[in-house]
Amino acid sequence: MLDKRLLGLIIIVGLVAGLIGSFYTHLLHYIQHFMYAYSTSDGLSLAMGAALITQQIVKARFQL
């Protein structure tokens, strides 16, 4: 049978790991909404702006 201290430590480590994983999931969700403008506004998203700038740089560099 497991020692009570070991069992308690396993439970605490599991809870802390779950909280950290939940934090990272919410952080990635926020970044996704920021990058792709998942909102009701009709603004230009960061990803779309980066694509347009890259397109202009490529056209200027290679004269397509």
Contacts in CASP RR format, 6 or more apart in sequence:
PFRMAT RR
TARGET T0000
AUTHOR 0000-0000-0000
METHOD contacts of the structure
MODEL  1
MLDKRLLGLIIIVGLVAGLIGSFYTHLLHYIQHFMYAYSTSDGLSLAMGA
ALITQQIVKARFQL
2 10 0 8 1.000
32 38 0 8 1.000
33 39 0 8 1.000
34 46 0 8 1.000
35 45 0 8 1.000
35 46 0 8 1.000
35 47 0 8 1.000
36 45 0 8 1.000
36 46 0 8 1.000
36 47 0 8 1.000
37 43 0 8 1.000
37 44 0 8 1.000
37 45 0 8 1.000
37 46 0 8 1.000
37 48 0 8 1.000
58 64 0 8 1.000
END
